[in-house]
Each structure stands twice: as C-alpha cells, then as structure tokens.
Amino acid sequence: MDKVIRIGTRESQLAVWQAVKVQGLLGEHGNASELVYIKSEGDTDLKTPLYEIGVQGIFTRALDMALLNGDIDIAVHSMKDVPTVMAKGIVKAAILPRASYKDILVPKPGESFSDTAGSFVIATSSIRRKAQWLNRYPNTRIENLRGNVNTRLRKVIESDWNGAIFAAAGLERIDLRPTNAVDLDWMLPAPAQGAIVVVCCENDMDSLEVCAKFHDDNTALCTGIERDFLRALLGGCSTPISALATVTGGRILFQGNILSNDGRNKATIEKECPLSDAPYIGWDAATELLATGGQQILDSIRNEG
C-alpha cells in the first residue's frame, strides 16, 4: 500500500506509546504512517468517576467518529476500553501480543503492605478494582483517581492515600512502574486487560490486509473469550466483572467473577476446555455463573442504579 496510513490516537503518553508501537510494526512491513491526535471525552472529564460516567466507549467514541468520517485510517486502543459491541462499520484489524494482564498496587513512598494489614485509604477509578479490594480488605476507604498515568502517580505522592491501583502493562510500557509496586496476583483483571487492538472501517481492505500481518491469534482467542463473558453478563464500566483466559498445554483455562459494588458479595467461576471448545467457554462460563449466585449480584447492581 503506497499511501501514508493515518493512525488515530489519544494524546496521553500511554496512548501515544501504543500508537508508536503500531507505527513501528507498520514500518517493519514497509508501510509509511503518521499519528493523528484526537481528544476523547475520557481525557477531558478528569473529575467524574468512570463508573458514574457509566458509558462504554468513553475513550473510543471520538476515534470511532474520526474513522467513520474518514479523518484517520486506523485507531489504536487499550482493548479493555473497547465496547464488546463495536460501533457499526468498525472492526478489529489486529490484536497485538498481550503484555501483563495484572493489576498492581503502587504504595505511597515509605508505605509497606502485607496481606494481613488492616485499614487503608486506596485510590482507583475502577469499580472492578474497588469491589475486589473491598472484598479482601473491607475496612478500606476508596478514593477516586482520574487522569493520565503521570497525573495519577503524582497524586499518590501528594495525597494522604496509602496507595493506588494501576494496570501493570500501562506503567511498564512507558517505564514508569515504581520499584515498590506490588503485583496483586489475587485480583482478576478486566477482560482484555494488557492487550492492544487496532481497529478500522470494515470496508477498508487495505488497512485490514496490512494489520493482519502483526495480528496475534492466541491473544485474540483469550481476549475474545473474556469479552464474550463480559458481553453475556451485559457488563460494562459500571459493573465489577473480571475475566482471564490463558492457553496452557493446548487447553484453555478460564477464571471469571462478578462482585457487588461494595465487595460484600462475590460469585466466581473456573472452567477448562480443549482449544476446540474455546469459542463457547466464555458464554458457558457466564451462564454457569448466573446460575450459581451471579444473577442475584447482577440484579442488586441494577437495582442500585
């Protein structure tokens, strides 16, 4: 393809890193490209908690519009930000190999944590992280934390919080993971956390062909299962739903959960299947979870709204 591919991206350091990563992959395959910077609603409203905004696609809508208007050729997203039902006319062009899917705790400098510690003040804008933390540490006070990665890290230092929760991949990609950060191995991630997705218009055959060259099948399979689970539960940014699928020895291992917003109630599911059954495991897991306590939790969340 001779034309210069226009890559749409948000302006945050992490978003630009992801776009530059895709730009490098395009270059490896002989394709010239340029970055086009676009602001999203999620970047301009830095005070309202994400779960109060309560709309899937808050970080992707502006880029979707730019694609459909022909202002850009492809857009690059953190896959966990992309709605499970994408905008009409827009499709996934490539999913990159997944980085760390883990959440991490970034303590305030000088703070130390143990699994038996008592009460905390912890910051996060994620209702999922909030619910899982409260389920484990019910005496915690949760504070809202918005802004780009650099802003959030600065707030940890300047505030009276004990620490804040971040996605490991985001900090690691731009070399900002503090040395005192703690992996939260017990916390299940958001569906597709740690994955980067490239999207384009469904009729853009040139972009689809070029991006297919760096598409990762395993990451696409696992994130697809996780997003199926989320979609089957009708979950979004305002629902504490977590999921993780991994490929091990030719089999799929899946873990998922849903919690009440206050973390007091929790329903979990674990499943394993051969790769041949992988297309169904996310849906099957959601069905089983709903039948074993998940429906009651989901109903309580809806009633709160």
N, C-alpha and C positions, 0 to 999 in steps of 0.2 A: 504494500500500500504506500503510495507516494505522498499522500497528504500528511500534514502535521496533525497528530492526534491531540485534541484539546481535553485535558484531564481536569475535571471539576473537583475541587477540594474545599473544605472549610479552612479557616485561617489559623487554627490552633497549631502549636508546634507538633503535636502528635499527628493531627490530620495531615499536615504537610509532609511529615516523615513518611506516612503511609503512601501518600501520592508520589513522593520522590522514589519510594521503593518500586512502585508500579512503573514509573517513568524509566527506571533502570532496567526493569525486565523487558519493557518495550524496546529499549535501546539494544539490549542483547540480541534481539531478533530483528534488528535493522530498521526499527520504526522510530521516526522523529516525533517528539511530543512537546507540549508546553503546558504549564499549570495555569488554571483559571480559578481565581479565588472568589468564593461565594460565602456570604454570611448566612447562618441558619438562625431560626428562632431560638434554638437552644443555646446559641452563643450570645444573643443579645439580652435575654432574660436570665440574669445570674442570681436572682433572689428567690424566685418561686421554686420550692422543691419539685424535682422532676415528677414525683408521683402526684403532686397537686396539679401540675400541668396536664398530666394524665392522658397524653395523646401519643400513640405510637408514631414514629417517624418524625419526631420533633427535630432531629439532627439531619434528616434526609430530605425533607419536603422541598427545600429551596433548590437542592441539587436535582431532584426529580423534575422540577419545573424547568430548570435550565436545560436538562436533557430533552424534554418534550418540546421546548421552544427552539431547539437546535443551536443553543449557545455553547454547548460542550458536546463531546463525543462519548466520553465515559466519565463515570464518577467513582470515587473510592471511598469506602465506608468501613468503620468497625462493624463487623457483621451483626453484633448483638444489638446495634442501633437500628437495624433494618426491620421494618414490619414483616411479619410472617406472610401477609398478603401484600405483595408489592403493588405499586401504582400501575394502573393499566397502561400497557405499552412499554413497560420497563422490565428487563430480565437480567438475571445474573450472567455475566460474561466469563468470570473466573473467580475462583476462591483460592487464595494463597495458602501454602502450608501453615498450619496453626502454630502459634507461639504458645507460651504458658497460658493455661486457662485459669490459673489460680487467682484468688483474692489474697491480698496481703495487708497486714496491719503496719502502719507507719507510726511508731510511737513519737511523742514529743521528745526532743533531745533530753537525755537524762532519765527518761522513764524506762521501767522494765516491767515485763508482764510474765505471769506464769498461768498455767491452766487452772490453778486453784485461787487465782486472785479474786478480790471482792468486787466492789462497785467501781464503775468507770464513768468517764464522760468521753464518748466516742462520736466522731463526726462522719456522716455519709449522707448522700442524697438518694441512695438506692433503697427502696422499700424492701427489696430482697435481702440485701446485706443487713439492714436494720432488723428484720424479722429473725434471721438466723442467729445474729448476735444476741438478741434478747432471749431467744430460746435457750441459749447456752449460758448467758450472763444476764439474768432478769433484773438485776439491780442497776443496770447501766442507764445513764441519761444519754439519749441520742440527740445530737445537734445536726442541723442542716449544713451541708458543704457543697457549694457550687463553684463554678469557674473552671478555667483550664487547669491542666496538671500543675503548672508552675504556681498559679494562684493558690491552689489547694494545698500544695506543700508549704507555701509561705504561711498560710493560715494556721497550719499545725504548729508552727514555731511561735507564731504571735498570739495564739489563743490560750485559754486556760484548759483546753481539752487534754486528755491523756494520749490521744492519738486519733488517726483517721484510717479508713479502709479504702484501698485503691485496687485496681486491676494490675496484677504483676506485669502483664505484657506492655501496658501503656508506659509504665515507668522504665522498664528495661529497654524498650525500643529507643528511647531518647536519652538513655544513660543517666536517669535521674533516680534510680532506686537507691534509697538510703541504706547505708551499711547496717543499720539497726532494724530494718524491716523484717517482719516475721511472716512466713508463709502460713496461711490459715488452711491447713490441709483438711480440716473437718468441714469447711464451708463449701457447699456445692456452688459452682459458678452459674452465671446467667447462660442460657442457651446461646451457643456460638461465641462465647467469650474467648478472646485471644485470636480470632480469625479475622482476616481482611477480605472483603468482597469487592469486586469490580462489577459495575452494572452499566448497561447501555440500553438504547432503544431496541425493541425486539426485531425491528426490520433493518437494523444496521449490521449487515452481513460482514462488512469489512472489520468492524470492531470485534464482533463475535469470533471471527476466524483468528485474528491476531491474539486476542486474550486467551483463547483456548490453548495456546502454546505453553502457558505457565499455570494452567489450572491443576489443582491437586485433588485427586479423586478421593483419597482417604479423608481429608479434611471436609470435603463436600459431603461425603457419606455421613460422617459423625455429626456435623453441624445440621445436616438435613434432618436427622433423627431427632436431635434436640429441639429443633424448631417445629417439627411435627408434634412433639409432646406439648410444647407451648401452645401451638395453634389448637390442638384438640381440647386443651383446658381453657381456651378462649382467654388466654392471659396476655398481659401487656406490661407496660412500665409500672402500672399501679397494682400489680399482682405479684406477691412473693413466690415466684415459681423458679425452680432451679433444675438444671439437667446437664448430664455429662455422659457422652458416649465415647468409647475408645475401642480400637481394634487390637485384639490380643490373640495371637496364635490362630488366626483365621476365624475368630469369633468376635461378636460384638458384645461388650459389657456396657450396660446402661444403668445409671442411677438418676433418680429424679425425686423431687419433693415439692410440696406446697405447704405454706405456713399461714397462720392468721397474721394480720398486720402487727399485732402485739407480740408475736412469737410464742404465745402460750400453747397453741395447738399446731400439730405437725403431722402430716401424712407422708410416708416415704414409699418408694418402690425401687426394687432392683431386679433386673432381668438380664438374661444371657441367651444368645441365639447364634446359630451359624450365619455366615455372611449372606447366604441365600435367603434368609428370612429378614434381613436388615431393613428392607423398605417398610416393614409393618411394625417394627418394635416400638417406635415412638408412639404411634397411635394405640397399640395394645397396652403399653405401659400406662398411658393416660386413662384408658378405660378401666384398668385394674385399680389404679389409684383412686379414681372417683368412687369405685365400689367399696373401697376399704378406708373410708374416712375423708377422702379428698373432697367429695361433693358437699359435705357439711361445712368444711372450711371455706370452700368457694362461695357457698350461699351466704355465709356470715360476712364475707368480704363485700359481696354485692349489697347486702342489707345495710352495711355501714355507709355505702355510697348514697 
